[in-house]
Amino acid sequence: MASSRAGSVMVRENHRSWISCLFLLLHLTSSPVRARPDSLKDVTDGNWEEILTGEWMIEFYAPWCPACQQLQPVWKEFADWGEDMGVNIAKVDVTEQPGLSGRFIITSLPTIYHCKDGIFRKYQGARTKDDFLSFVHEQKWKAVEPISSWLGPSSFLMNSMSALFKLSMFIRRCHNYMTEQLGIPVWGSYVIFGLATLFSGLTLGLLLVFIADFVFPSRRFSSPDYYQKKQTMEQVRLIRHQEDEHEADGEEDDDEEEEEDDADQDEVWSRRRGSPEGRPEPKGQAFSDEALRKRVVFSREEEEEEDT
């Protein structure tokens, strides 16, 4: 009996020791697993405005990119130091977030940005953990020229680029759905998108015409007496034209009168080419035109004196 009791006590002690070891093992293995997911953050189109406050290091990558795949282990190690330095380490999958790809104009992968209180700078250094740490800890980012405000992610231009990239991704998904799910050939999908673009352009143009006509209405509809005013203006123009013609006719009459006066003077000169008494001058004693003009003027002055 005593031996059986001693064996049961030993079994109980062994169970207790095994249970305590199991709890210790679970505690040691579970604590680091819960801390790591918070070290590397995901930025999406819904929460991207969080990066406008504080200090951030953001990596733009794609799962199919070989260079991005090589950088991922280094970037995760760098993220483990982010909490100690007070820097948020984040990543953006451009295949899942096309809006952010257009908002930051990502043309190469991977692309890394540093952000400090809404001011963005593009990282151009080596892609090692030590280089990332020194870039942040030694504040080497101050030597990098920041991106201008009109190219910042929150500007109107970048908002438009983000919407454009989202639209292109939506069109691509529609194309894949029609070709893969519905079985439409590729050229058929292109025809559908072409017709949709044509009709949408015509609709937008018609809408702009309506808006322009509403904001700047035609004079024909803005004033009810438009035609009456137009007729009055035409009558005024006709009257002015007739007056101009009348003045031109008067000028022609004056020119004709001047020509008649010149002809009369020529006749007077021709009559008075002779002697002062009206007799013809003898041959060889003809006067020049200048002398004749002087004689005519002199005779006119004498006639005027006699009249007075």
Secondary structure, DSSP 4 states (H G I P E B T S, - for coil): -HHHHHHHHHHHHHHHHHHHHHHHHHHHHHHHHHHGGGTEEE--TTTGGGGGSSEEEEEEE-TT-HHHHHHHHHHHHHHHTHHHHT-EEEEEETTT-HHHHHHTT--SSSEEEEEETTEEEE--S--SHHHHHHHHHTTGGGGSPPPPGGGSTTSHHHHHHHHHHHHHHHHHHHHHIIIIIS---HHHHHHHHHHHHHHHHHHHHHHHHHHHHHHS--HHHH-TTHHHHHHHHHHHHHHHHHHHHHHHHHHHHHHHHHHHHHHHHHHHHHHTTS-TTSPPPPTT-PPPHHHHHHHHHHHHHHHHHHH-
